[in-house]
Amino acid sequence: MPTPQEERSWERAEKRLDFYLRDRPIATMGLCLFLAGFYVYSCLLDLGRGQPWWKVIGWNRTRDLMGDLGARTADLVHDGEYYRLLRYGFLHWNAGHLAMNAAALWAIGEVLEAVYGPTRVLMLFAVSTVTGGIGSMIGGGDVTVGASGGAFGFLGAMVAFGWRWGGRLSPHTRRWFGPLLWPWVAGNLALGVFLPFIDNGAHVGGLLGGLALGAVYGNRVTDHGESGDLARWGARALTLALYAWALFQF
């Protein structure tokens, strides 16, 4: 049986979570809009290179275009173009690829942003995309694009939050950050085993990156969960540096 003090702590956490869930998830919204904008930009470039409009709408972007825009390729990363380990996460082969990843980011990011706040969500996407790129290289992936490594990082951070802070949540809320997530994680990884066009190396790398960050992150929901001011400002500076590094390498 929980003590009265634990029950009061659970109640405070529930109220904070409910309060932040009512806010607009500005970082998640901004990230999805940015991915959509980057995709439109790639389509316009494809049109400019002579692709017929019906191919631009219905087919994949060309491999050469993806390479020029920052796809993760082993040879170019080995040649020192390390920014590709993050920028590939902003690119998508086609509209369906973008829609699936944006939907996953939105569904998980809305809750993560309530728990961690916008800056840590953006940092989480960047770091787990990089670890996803590394995982793809280790797994032997040839050309990698897409935000799925970042989406798996979101999943990893959800699980890590439940592991680290779950004792300060009610049992009902705690299960949303653990047992209810595992079938989703396992199912998506299983798809990568049977579908050869899915880069499971990127998914596993992103998941591990999210687990690692979630294990050290503070949070703004549970009692005594928030990080100090220095850590928060350091996270903001590192996040800005990561995105600037990846985006301004043309």
C-alpha positions, 0 to 999 in steps of 0.5 A: 500500500502506498503511503499518504506522502506517496499518494500526494506526490503522485497527485502533484505529478498527475496535475503537472502532466495534465497541465503541460499536456494542455500546452501546444507541443511547440518543439514537436510541431516545429520539428514536423513542420521543418521536416515537411518544409525540407521535403517540399524543398527537395521536391522543388529541387527534383523538379528543377533537375528535370524530373516530371511533376508526376514522378516528383509527386508519386515516386522517391526522390533520386539517390543523387539528390538525397546524397547532395542534400545530406543523406547518410552514406558510409563513404562520405561520412568516412571522408569527414562529412560527419554532419550527415549523421544528423542531416539525413534525419531531415530527409525523406524519400517520398510523402508516405515516408515523411507522413509515417515518421511525422506521425510517430514523432507527433504521437510520442513527442506530444507526451515527451514534451509535456514531460521534458520540455521543448529544448530537451525534445529537440536535443533528444531528436538530434542526438538519437538521430546521430546515434541512429546514423552510427547504428546504420553504419555499423549495420551495413546500411548503404544510403540512409534518410529519414527521421525514424532514428529520432522517432525511436529515440523518442520511444527510448526516452519514454521507456527511460523516463518510466525506468528512472522516474516511474516510482514517482508516478501512480501505477496507472500513469507509470504503465504508459512509460513502460509495459505499454510501449514494449509491444510497439518497440518490438513490433517495429523492430520486427518489421525491420527483420522482414522488410529489407528496405527498413534500416533496423541499424538506425532504429536500434541506434536511435533507441539506444541514444534515446535510452541514454539521454532519458536516463540522465535527463531531469523532468518537469513533472515529478517532485524534485525532477527538474535539472538545475539552471546550468544544465538547462542552459547547457542543453539549449546551447548544445542543441543550437550548436548541433542543428547549426552544425548540421544545417549550415554545411552546404 
